[in-house]
């Protein structure tokens, strides 16, 4: 849902560039920055979750002595 809202907001900002160039360009820049930050955040979260899962798998596969 958040991706959909960000996408629609970015489309609205790009349409506004044709009407009011300076503020709309700033909105497009902010929308792009927010999208990039969201992508980086999701990537970092996936890396953290994957490393936690790998550590859990290694500890569960250890042979008890």
mmJSON file of the N, C-alpha and C atoms, coordinates in Angstrom:
{"data_MODEL":{"atom_site":{
"group_PDB":["ATOM","ATOM","ATOM","ATOM","ATOM","ATOM","ATOM","ATOM","ATOM","ATOM","ATOM","ATOM","ATOM","ATOM","ATOM","ATOM","ATOM","ATOM","ATOM","ATOM","ATOM","ATOM","ATOM","ATOM","ATOM","ATOM","ATOM","ATOM","ATOM","ATOM","ATOM","ATOM","ATOM","ATOM","ATOM","ATOM","ATOM","ATOM","ATOM","ATOM","ATOM","ATOM","ATOM","ATOM","ATOM","ATOM","ATOM","ATOM","ATOM","ATOM","ATOM","ATOM","ATOM","ATOM","ATOM","ATOM","ATOM","ATOM","ATOM","ATOM","ATOM","ATOM","ATOM","ATOM","ATOM","ATOM","ATOM","ATOM","ATOM","ATOM","ATOM","ATOM","ATOM","ATOM","ATOM","ATOM","ATOM","ATOM","ATOM","ATOM","ATOM","ATOM","ATOM","ATOM","ATOM","ATOM","ATOM","ATOM","ATOM","ATOM","ATOM","ATOM","ATOM","ATOM","ATOM","ATOM","ATOM","ATOM","ATOM","ATOM","ATOM","ATOM","ATOM","ATOM","ATOM","ATOM","ATOM","ATOM","ATOM","ATOM","ATOM","ATOM","ATOM","ATOM","ATOM","ATOM","ATOM","ATOM","ATOM","ATOM","ATOM","ATOM","ATOM","ATOM","ATOM","ATOM","ATOM","ATOM","ATOM","ATOM","ATOM","ATOM","ATOM","ATOM","ATOM","ATOM","ATOM","ATOM","ATOM","ATOM","ATOM","ATOM","ATOM","ATOM","ATOM","ATOM","ATOM","ATOM","ATOM","ATOM","ATOM","ATOM","ATOM","ATOM","ATOM","ATOM","ATOM","ATOM","ATOM","ATOM","ATOM","ATOM","ATOM","ATOM","ATOM","ATOM","ATOM","ATOM","ATOM","ATOM","ATOM","ATOM","ATOM","ATOM","ATOM","ATOM","ATOM","ATOM","ATOM","ATOM","ATOM","ATOM","ATOM","ATOM","ATOM","ATOM","ATOM","ATOM","ATOM","ATOM","ATOM","ATOM","ATOM","ATOM","ATOM"],
"id":[1,2,3,4,5,6,7,8,9,10,11,12,13,14,15,16,17,18,19,20,21,22,23,24,25,26,27,28,29,30,31,32,33,34,35,36,37,38,39,40,41,42,43,44,45,46,47,48,49,50,51,52,53,54,55,56,57,58,59,60,61,62,63,64,65,66,67,68,69,70,71,72,73,74,75,76,77,78,79,80,81,82,83,84,85,86,87,88,89,90,91,92,93,94,95,96,97,98,99,100,101,102,103,104,105,106,107,108,109,110,111,112,113,114,115,116,117,118,119,120,121,122,123,124,125,126,127,128,129,130,131,132,133,134,135,136,137,138,139,140,141,142,143,144,145,146,147,148,149,150,151,152,153,154,155,156,157,158,159,160,161,162,163,164,165,166,167,168,169,170,171,172,173,174,175,176,177,178,179,180,181,182,183,184,185,186,187,188,189,190,191,192,193,194,195],
"type_symbol":["N","C","C","N","C","C","N","C","C","N","C","C","N","C","C","N","C","C","N","C","C","N","C","C","N","C","C","N","C","C","N","C","C","N","C","C","N","C","C","N","C","C","N","C","C","N","C","C","N","C","C","N","C","C","N","C","C","N","C","C","N","C","C","N","C","C","N","C","C","N","C","C","N","C","C","N","C","C","N","C","C","N","C","C","N","C","C","N","C","C","N","C","C","N","C","C","N","C","C","N","C","C","N","C","C","N","C","C","N","C","C","N","C","C","N","C","C","N","C","C","N","C","C","N","C","C","N","C","C","N","C","C","N","C","C","N","C","C","N","C","C","N","C","C","N","C","C","N","C","C","N","C","C","N","C","C","N","C","C","N","C","C","N","C","C","N","C","C","N","C","C","N","C","C","N","C","C","N","C","C","N","C","C","N","C","C","N","C","C","N","C","C","N","C","C"],
"label_atom_id":["N","CA","C","N","CA","C","N","CA","C","N","CA","C","N","CA","C","N","CA","C","N","CA","C","N","CA","C","N","CA","C","N","CA","C","N","CA","C","N","CA","C","N","CA","C","N","CA","C","N","CA","C","N","CA","C","N","CA","C","N","CA","C","N","CA","C","N","CA","C","N","CA","C","N","CA","C","N","CA","C","N","CA","C","N","CA","C","N","CA","C","N","CA","C","N","CA","C","N","CA","C","N","CA","C","N","CA","C","N","CA","C","N","CA","C","N","CA","C","N","CA","C","N","CA","C","N","CA","C","N","CA","C","N","CA","C","N","CA","C","N","CA","C","N","CA","C","N","CA","C","N","CA","C","N","CA","C","N","CA","C","N","CA","C","N","CA","C","N","CA","C","N","CA","C","N","CA","C","N","CA","C","N","CA","C","N","CA","C","N","CA","C","N","CA","C","N","CA","C","N","CA","C","N","CA","C","N","CA","C","N","CA","C","N","CA","C","N","CA","C","N","CA","C","N","CA","C"],
"label_alt_id":[null,null,null,null,null,null,null,null,null,null,null,null,null,null,null,null,null,null,null,null,null,null,null,null,null,null,null,null,null,null,null,null,null,null,null,null,null,null,null,null,null,null,null,null,null,null,null,null,null,null,null,null,null,null,null,null,null,null,null,null,null,null,null,null,null,null,null,null,null,null,null,null,null,null,null,null,null,null,null,null,null,null,null,null,null,null,null,null,null,null,null,null,null,null,null,null,null,null,null,null,null,null,null,null,null,null,null,null,null,null,null,null,null,null,null,null,null,null,null,null,null,null,null,null,null,null,null,null,null,null,null,null,null,null,null,null,null,null,null,null,null,null,null,null,null,null,null,null,null,null,null,null,null,null,null,null,null,null,null,null,null,null,null,null,null,null,null,null,null,null,null,null,null,null,null,null,null,null,null,null,null,null,null,null,null,null,null,null,null,null,null,null,null,null,null],
"label_comp_id":["UNK","UNK","UNK","UNK","UNK","UNK","UNK","UNK","UNK","UNK","UNK","UNK","UNK","UNK","UNK","UNK","UNK","UNK","UNK","UNK","UNK","UNK","UNK","UNK","UNK","UNK","UNK","UNK","UNK","UNK","UNK","UNK","UNK","UNK","UNK","UNK","UNK","UNK","UNK","UNK","UNK","UNK","UNK","UNK","UNK","UNK","UNK","UNK","UNK","UNK","UNK","UNK","UNK","UNK","UNK","UNK","UNK","UNK","UNK","UNK","UNK","UNK","UNK","UNK","UNK","UNK","UNK","UNK","UNK","UNK","UNK","UNK","UNK","UNK","UNK","UNK","UNK","UNK","UNK","UNK","UNK","UNK","UNK","UNK","UNK","UNK","UNK","UNK","UNK","UNK","UNK","UNK","UNK","UNK","UNK","UNK","UNK","UNK","UNK","UNK","UNK","UNK","UNK","UNK","UNK","UNK","UNK","UNK","UNK","UNK","UNK","UNK","UNK","UNK","UNK","UNK","UNK","UNK","UNK","UNK","UNK","UNK","UNK","UNK","UNK","UNK","UNK","UNK","UNK","UNK","UNK","UNK","UNK","UNK","UNK","UNK","UNK","UNK","UNK","UNK","UNK","UNK","UNK","UNK","UNK","UNK","UNK","UNK","UNK","UNK","UNK","UNK","UNK","UNK","UNK","UNK","UNK","UNK","UNK","UNK","UNK","UNK","UNK","UNK","UNK","UNK","UNK","UNK","UNK","UNK","UNK","UNK","UNK","UNK","UNK","UNK","UNK","UNK","UNK","UNK","UNK","UNK","UNK","UNK","UNK","UNK","UNK","UNK","UNK","UNK","UNK","UNK","UNK","UNK","UNK"],
"label_asym_id":["A","A","A","A","A","A","A","A","A","A","A","A","A","A","A","A","A","A","A","A","A","A","A","A","A","A","A","A","A","A","A","A","A","A","A","A","A","A","A","A","A","A","A","A","A","A","A","A","A","A","A","A","A","A","A","A","A","A","A","A","A","A","A","A","A","A","A","A","A","A","A","A","A","A","A","A","A","A","A","A","A","A","A","A","A","A","A","A","A","A","A","A","A","A","A","A","A","A","A","A","A","A","A","A","A","A","A","A","A","A","A","A","A","A","A","A","A","A","A","A","A","A","A","A","A","A","A","A","A","A","A","A","A","A","A","A","A","A","A","A","A","A","A","A","A","A","A","A","A","A","A","A","A","A","A","A","A","A","A","A","A","A","A","A","A","A","A","A","A","A","A","A","A","A","A","A","A","A","A","A","A","A","A","A","A","A","A","A","A","A","A","A","A","A","A"],
"label_entity_id":["1","1","1","1","1","1","1","1","1","1","1","1","1","1","1","1","1","1","1","1","1","1","1","1","1","1","1","1","1","1","1","1","1","1","1","1","1","1","1","1","1","1","1","1","1","1","1","1","1","1","1","1","1","1","1","1","1","1","1","1","1","1","1","1","1","1","1","1","1","1","1","1","1","1","1","1","1","1","1","1","1","1","1","1","1","1","1","1","1","1","1","1","1","1","1","1","1","1","1","1","1","1","1","1","1","1","1","1","1","1","1","1","1","1","1","1","1","1","1","1","1","1","1","1","1","1","1","1","1","1","1","1","1","1","1","1","1","1","1","1","1","1","1","1","1","1","1","1","1","1","1","1","1","1","1","1","1","1","1","1","1","1","1","1","1","1","1","1","1","1","1","1","1","1","1","1","1","1","1","1","1","1","1","1","1","1","1","1","1","1","1","1","1","1","1"],
"label_seq_id":[1,1,1,2,2,2,3,3,3,4,4,4,5,5,5,6,6,6,7,7,7,8,8,8,9,9,9,10,10,10,11,11,11,12,12,12,13,13,13,14,14,14,15,15,15,16,16,16,17,17,17,18,18,18,19,19,19,20,20,20,21,21,21,22,22,22,23,23,23,24,24,24,25,25,25,26,26,26,27,27,27,28,28,28,29,29,29,30,30,30,31,31,31,32,32,32,33,33,33,34,34,34,35,35,35,36,36,36,37,37,37,38,38,38,39,39,39,40,40,40,41,41,41,42,42,42,43,43,43,44,44,44,45,45,45,46,46,46,47,47,47,48,48,48,49,49,49,50,50,50,51,51,51,52,52,52,53,53,53,54,54,54,55,55,55,56,56,56,57,57,57,58,58,58,59,59,59,60,60,60,61,61,61,62,62,62,63,63,63,64,64,64,65,65,65],
"pdbx_PDB_ins_code":[null,null,null,null,null,null,null,null,null,null,null,null,null,null,null,null,null,null,null,null,null,null,null,null,null,null,null,null,null,null,null,null,null,null,null,null,null,null,null,null,null,null,null,null,null,null,null,null,null,null,null,null,null,null,null,null,null,null,null,null,null,null,null,null,null,null,null,null,null,null,null,null,null,null,null,null,null,null,null,null,null,null,null,null,null,null,null,null,null,null,null,null,null,null,null,null,null,null,null,null,null,null,null,null,null,null,null,null,null,null,null,null,null,null,null,null,null,null,null,null,null,null,null,null,null,null,null,null,null,null,null,null,null,null,null,null,null,null,null,null,null,null,null,null,null,null,null,null,null,null,null,null,null,null,null,null,null,null,null,null,null,null,null,null,null,null,null,null,null,null,null,null,null,null,null,null,null,null,null,null,null,null,null,null,null,null,null,null,null,null,null,null,null,null,null],
"Cartn_x":[0.825,0.0,0.871,1.957,2.841,3.481,3.873,4.47,3.465,2.219,1.181,0.988,0.94,0.763,1.954,3.164,4.35,4.364,3.971,3.936,2.921,1.737,0.711,1.129,1.766,2.254,3.316,4.176,5.218,4.616,3.612,2.937,2.251,1.628,0.968,1.997,3.145,4.188,4.743,4.911,5.42,4.42,3.131,2.122,2.129,2.392,2.412,3.623,4.673,5.858,5.46,4.488,4.051,3.317,2.732,1.931,2.76,3.433,4.218,5.617,6.545,7.828,8.68,8.917,9.887,9.435,8.271,7.858,7.603,7.085,6.797,8.091,9.121,10.407,10.947,10.773,11.193,10.416,9.115,8.312,8.765,9.095,9.598,10.905,11.777,13.038,12.791,11.882,11.571,10.93,10.05,9.435,10.456,11.376,12.433,13.315,13.646,14.478,13.782,12.496,11.743,11.678,11.475,11.446,12.78,13.856,15.192,15.478,15.103,15.291,14.463,13.252,12.416,13.052,13.59,14.244,15.48,16.294,17.492,17.101,16.058,15.592,15.104,14.344,13.877,15.04,16.029,17.208,17.979,18.182,18.902,18.137,16.811,16.006,16.106,16.092,16.203,17.562,18.608,19.95,20.017,19.474,19.487,18.671,17.502,16.673,17.354,18.025,18.702,19.879,20.635,21.771,21.284,20.17,19.605,19.114,18.492,18.0,19.169,20.245,21.409,22.051,22.146,22.722,21.847,20.527,19.609,19.734,19.851,19.996,21.283,22.369,23.641,23.584,22.942,22.878,21.93,20.891,19.954,20.506,21.48,22.058,23.281,23.68,24.853,24.552,25.536,25.385,25.649,24.67,24.897,25.898,26.747,27.739,27.462],
"Cartn_y":[-1.192,0.0,1.257,1.221,2.385,2.634,1.56,1.721,2.34,1.913,2.454,3.946,4.346,5.763,6.591,6.066,6.792,6.912,5.845,5.866,6.887,6.89,7.838,9.275,9.466,10.799,11.277,10.363,10.732,11.078,10.317,10.636,12.002,12.292,13.588,14.717,14.492,15.522,15.728,14.652,14.811,15.551,15.313,16.05,17.521,17.793,19.18,19.94,19.228,19.89,20.696,20.19,20.9,22.189,22.267,23.43,24.436,23.969,24.838,24.23,24.643,23.939,23.881,24.985,24.972,24.14,24.414,23.594,22.135,21.915,20.545,19.761,20.404,19.734,19.338,20.191,19.867,18.666,18.618,17.471,16.182,16.262,15.085,14.624,15.566,15.214,14.535,15.089,14.479,13.099,12.965,11.662,10.631,11.034,10.119,9.746,10.723,10.458,9.507,9.712,8.819,7.404,7.3,5.986,5.279,6.028,5.456,5.019,5.845,5.472,4.237,4.154,2.981,1.727,1.844,0.702,0.275,1.231,0.915,0.292,0.813,0.258,-1.17,-1.439,-2.812,-3.749,-3.269,-4.092,-4.392,-3.374,-3.573,-4.531,-4.391,-5.281,-6.719,-6.896,-8.241,-8.85,-8.047,-8.547,-8.933,-8.106,-8.422,-9.674,-9.789,-10.979,-12.22,-12.104,-13.249,-13.691,-12.738,-13.108,-13.719,-13.23,-13.828,-15.247,-15.448,-16.78,-17.742,-17.262,-18.116,-18.496,-17.561,-17.856,-18.853,-18.719,-19.646,-21.043,-21.128,-22.418,-23.112,-22.359,-22.961,-23.518,-22.777,-23.239,-24.422,-24.504,-25.623,-26.88,-26.745,-27.907,-28.451,-27.814,-28.288,-29.652,-30.517,-31.872,-31.834,-32.24,-32.222,-33.333,-33.03,-34.031,-34.586],
"Cartn_z":[0.0,0.0,0.0,0.799,0.856,-0.511,-1.191,-2.518,-3.482,-3.392,-4.256,-4.004,-2.746,-2.415,-2.881,-2.686,-3.139,-4.661,-5.336,-6.796,-7.298,-6.703,-7.138,-6.826,-5.683,-5.348,-6.309,-6.719,-7.678,-9.03,-9.466,-10.725,-10.649,-9.529,-9.364,-9.382,-8.752,-8.747,-10.15,-10.903,-12.272,-13.147,-12.922,-13.679,-13.281,-12.013,-11.543,-12.085,-12.489,-13.064,-14.29,-15.023,-16.222,-15.882,-14.689,-14.311,-13.508,-12.465,-11.587,-11.479,-12.328,-12.43,-11.16,-10.48,-9.381,-8.176,-7.581,-6.427,-6.809,-7.996,-8.41,-8.608,-9.119,-9.277,-7.91,-6.933,-5.576,-5.035,-5.318,-4.89,-5.574,-6.854,-7.568,-6.941,-6.617,-5.975,-4.631,-3.819,-2.529,-2.709,-3.674,-3.94,-4.36,-5.227,-5.653,-4.468,-3.634,-2.458,-1.493,-1.265,-0.379,-0.95,-2.254,-2.887,-2.776,-2.971,-2.858,-1.424,-0.464,0.941,1.313,0.798,1.071,0.474,-0.731,-1.374,-0.587,-0.172,0.609,1.946,2.57,3.834,3.693,2.621,2.404,2.123,1.369,1.079,2.362,3.193,4.455,5.359,5.421,6.253,5.747,4.428,3.86,4.18,4.116,4.434,5.907,6.785,8.21,8.506,7.916,8.136,7.607,6.458,5.868,6.737,7.27,8.117,9.429,9.966,11.177,10.9,9.746,9.393,9.183,8.553,8.332,9.665,10.594,11.907,12.658,12.526,13.184,12.572,11.248,10.578,10.995,11.113,11.501,12.907,13.825,15.208,15.358,14.525,14.642,14.003,13.084,12.427,13.141,14.218,14.957,15.558,15.535,16.066,17.57,18.374,19.824,20.21,21.162,21.564,22.932],
"occupancy":[1.0,1.0,1.0,1.0,1.0,1.0,1.0,1.0,1.0,1.0,1.0,1.0,1.0,1.0,1.0,1.0,1.0,1.0,1.0,1.0,1.0,1.0,1.0,1.0,1.0,1.0,1.0,1.0,1.0,1.0,1.0,1.0,1.0,1.0,1.0,1.0,1.0,1.0,1.0,1.0,1.0,1.0,1.0,1.0,1.0,1.0,1.0,1.0,1.0,1.0,1.0,1.0,1.0,1.0,1.0,1.0,1.0,1.0,1.0,1.0,1.0,1.0,1.0,1.0,1.0,1.0,1.0,1.0,1.0,1.0,1.0,1.0,1.0,1.0,1.0,1.0,1.0,1.0,1.0,1.0,1.0,1.0,1.0,1.0,1.0,1.0,1.0,1.0,1.0,1.0,1.0,1.0,1.0,1.0,1.0,1.0,1.0,1.0,1.0,1.0,1.0,1.0,1.0,1.0,1.0,1.0,1.0,1.0,1.0,1.0,1.0,1.0,1.0,1.0,1.0,1.0,1.0,1.0,1.0,1.0,1.0,1.0,1.0,1.0,1.0,1.0,1.0,1.0,1.0,1.0,1.0,1.0,1.0,1.0,1.0,1.0,1.0,1.0,1.0,1.0,1.0,1.0,1.0,1.0,1.0,1.0,1.0,1.0,1.0,1.0,1.0,1.0,1.0,1.0,1.0,1.0,1.0,1.0,1.0,1.0,1.0,1.0,1.0,1.0,1.0,1.0,1.0,1.0,1.0,1.0,1.0,1.0,1.0,1.0,1.0,1.0,1.0,1.0,1.0,1.0,1.0,1.0,1.0,1.0,1.0,1.0,1.0,1.0,1.0,1.0,1.0,1.0,1.0,1.0,1.0],
"B_iso_or_equiv":[0.0,0.0,0.0,0.0,0.0,0.0,0.0,0.0,0.0,0.0,0.0,0.0,0.0,0.0,0.0,0.0,0.0,0.0,0.0,0.0,0.0,0.0,0.0,0.0,0.0,0.0,0.0,0.0,0.0,0.0,0.0,0.0,0.0,0.0,0.0,0.0,0.0,0.0,0.0,0.0,0.0,0.0,0.0,0.0,0.0,0.0,0.0,0.0,0.0,0.0,0.0,0.0,0.0,0.0,0.0,0.0,0.0,0.0,0.0,0.0,0.0,0.0,0.0,0.0,0.0,0.0,0.0,0.0,0.0,0.0,0.0,0.0,0.0,0.0,0.0,0.0,0.0,0.0,0.0,0.0,0.0,0.0,0.0,0.0,0.0,0.0,0.0,0.0,0.0,0.0,0.0,0.0,0.0,0.0,0.0,0.0,0.0,0.0,0.0,0.0,0.0,0.0,0.0,0.0,0.0,0.0,0.0,0.0,0.0,0.0,0.0,0.0,0.0,0.0,0.0,0.0,0.0,0.0,0.0,0.0,0.0,0.0,0.0,0.0,0.0,0.0,0.0,0.0,0.0,0.0,0.0,0.0,0.0,0.0,0.0,0.0,0.0,0.0,0.0,0.0,0.0,0.0,0.0,0.0,0.0,0.0,0.0,0.0,0.0,0.0,0.0,0.0,0.0,0.0,0.0,0.0,0.0,0.0,0.0,0.0,0.0,0.0,0.0,0.0,0.0,0.0,0.0,0.0,0.0,0.0,0.0,0.0,0.0,0.0,0.0,0.0,0.0,0.0,0.0,0.0,0.0,0.0,0.0,0.0,0.0,0.0,0.0,0.0,0.0,0.0,0.0,0.0,0.0,0.0,0.0],
"pdbx_formal_charge":[null,null,null,null,null,null,null,null,null,null,null,null,null,null,null,null,null,null,null,null,null,null,null,null,null,null,null,null,null,null,null,null,null,null,null,null,null,null,null,null,null,null,null,null,null,null,null,null,null,null,null,null,null,null,null,null,null,null,null,null,null,null,null,null,null,null,null,null,null,null,null,null,null,null,null,null,null,null,null,null,null,null,null,null,null,null,null,null,null,null,null,null,null,null,null,null,null,null,null,null,null,null,null,null,null,null,null,null,null,null,null,null,null,null,null,null,null,null,null,null,null,null,null,null,null,null,null,null,null,null,null,null,null,null,null,null,null,null,null,null,null,null,null,null,null,null,null,null,null,null,null,null,null,null,null,null,null,null,null,null,null,null,null,null,null,null,null,null,null,null,null,null,null,null,null,null,null,null,null,null,null,null,null,null,null,null,null,null,null,null,null,null,null,null,null],
"auth_seq_id":[1,1,1,2,2,2,3,3,3,4,4,4,5,5,5,6,6,6,7,7,7,8,8,8,9,9,9,10,10,10,11,11,11,12,12,12,13,13,13,14,14,14,15,15,15,16,16,16,17,17,17,18,18,18,19,19,19,20,20,20,21,21,21,22,22,22,23,23,23,24,24,24,25,25,25,26,26,26,27,27,27,28,28,28,29,29,29,30,30,30,31,31,31,32,32,32,33,33,33,34,34,34,35,35,35,36,36,36,37,37,37,38,38,38,39,39,39,40,40,40,41,41,41,42,42,42,43,43,43,44,44,44,45,45,45,46,46,46,47,47,47,48,48,48,49,49,49,50,50,50,51,51,51,52,52,52,53,53,53,54,54,54,55,55,55,56,56,56,57,57,57,58,58,58,59,59,59,60,60,60,61,61,61,62,62,62,63,63,63,64,64,64,65,65,65],
"auth_comp_id":["UNK","UNK","UNK","UNK","UNK","UNK","UNK","UNK","UNK","UNK","UNK","UNK","UNK","UNK","UNK","UNK","UNK","UNK","UNK","UNK","UNK","UNK","UNK","UNK","UNK","UNK","UNK","UNK","UNK","UNK","UNK","UNK","UNK","UNK","UNK","UNK","UNK","UNK","UNK","UNK","UNK","UNK","UNK","UNK","UNK","UNK","UNK","UNK","UNK","UNK","UNK","UNK","UNK","UNK","UNK","UNK","UNK","UNK","UNK","UNK","UNK","UNK","UNK","UNK","UNK","UNK","UNK","UNK","UNK","UNK","UNK","UNK","UNK","UNK","UNK","UNK","UNK","UNK","UNK","UNK","UNK","UNK","UNK","UNK","UNK","UNK","UNK","UNK","UNK","UNK","UNK","UNK","UNK","UNK","UNK","UNK","UNK","UNK","UNK","UNK","UNK","UNK","UNK","UNK","UNK","UNK","UNK","UNK","UNK","UNK","UNK","UNK","UNK","UNK","UNK","UNK","UNK","UNK","UNK","UNK","UNK","UNK","UNK","UNK","UNK","UNK","UNK","UNK","UNK","UNK","UNK","UNK","UNK","UNK","UNK","UNK","UNK","UNK","UNK","UNK","UNK","UNK","UNK","UNK","UNK","UNK","UNK","UNK","UNK","UNK","UNK","UNK","UNK","UNK","UNK","UNK","UNK","UNK","UNK","UNK","UNK","UNK","UNK","UNK","UNK","UNK","UNK","UNK","UNK","UNK","UNK","UNK","UNK","UNK","UNK","UNK","UNK","UNK","UNK","UNK","UNK","UNK","UNK","UNK","UNK","UNK","UNK","UNK","UNK","UNK","UNK","UNK","UNK","UNK","UNK"],
"auth_asym_id":["A","A","A","A","A","A","A","A","A","A","A","A","A","A","A","A","A","A","A","A","A","A","A","A","A","A","A","A","A","A","A","A","A","A","A","A","A","A","A","A","A","A","A","A","A","A","A","A","A","A","A","A","A","A","A","A","A","A","A","A","A","A","A","A","A","A","A","A","A","A","A","A","A","A","A","A","A","A","A","A","A","A","A","A","A","A","A","A","A","A","A","A","A","A","A","A","A","A","A","A","A","A","A","A","A","A","A","A","A","A","A","A","A","A","A","A","A","A","A","A","A","A","A","A","A","A","A","A","A","A","A","A","A","A","A","A","A","A","A","A","A","A","A","A","A","A","A","A","A","A","A","A","A","A","A","A","A","A","A","A","A","A","A","A","A","A","A","A","A","A","A","A","A","A","A","A","A","A","A","A","A","A","A","A","A","A","A","A","A","A","A","A","A","A","A"],
"auth_atom_id":["N","CA","C","N","CA","C","N","CA","C","N","CA","C","N","CA","C","N","CA","C","N","CA","C","N","CA","C","N","CA","C","N","CA","C","N","CA","C","N","CA","C","N","CA","C","N","CA","C","N","CA","C","N","CA","C","N","CA","C","N","CA","C","N","CA","C","N","CA","C","N","CA","C","N","CA","C","N","CA","C","N","CA","C","N","CA","C","N","CA","C","N","CA","C","N","CA","C","N","CA","C","N","CA","C","N","CA","C","N","CA","C","N","CA","C","N","CA","C","N","CA","C","N","CA","C","N","CA","C","N","CA","C","N","CA","C","N","CA","C","N","CA","C","N","CA","C","N","CA","C","N","CA","C","N","CA","C","N","CA","C","N","CA","C","N","CA","C","N","CA","C","N","CA","C","N","CA","C","N","CA","C","N","CA","C","N","CA","C","N","CA","C","N","CA","C","N","CA","C","N","CA","C","N","CA","C","N","CA","C","N","CA","C","N","CA","C","N","CA","C","N","CA","C","N","CA","C"],
"pdbx_PDB_model_num":[1,1,1,1,1,1,1,1,1,1,1,1,1,1,1,1,1,1,1,1,1,1,1,1,1,1,1,1,1,1,1,1,1,1,1,1,1,1,1,1,1,1,1,1,1,1,1,1,1,1,1,1,1,1,1,1,1,1,1,1,1,1,1,1,1,1,1,1,1,1,1,1,1,1,1,1,1,1,1,1,1,1,1,1,1,1,1,1,1,1,1,1,1,1,1,1,1,1,1,1,1,1,1,1,1,1,1,1,1,1,1,1,1,1,1,1,1,1,1,1,1,1,1,1,1,1,1,1,1,1,1,1,1,1,1,1,1,1,1,1,1,1,1,1,1,1,1,1,1,1,1,1,1,1,1,1,1,1,1,1,1,1,1,1,1,1,1,1,1,1,1,1,1,1,1,1,1,1,1,1,1,1,1,1,1,1,1,1,1,1,1,1,1,1,1]
}}}
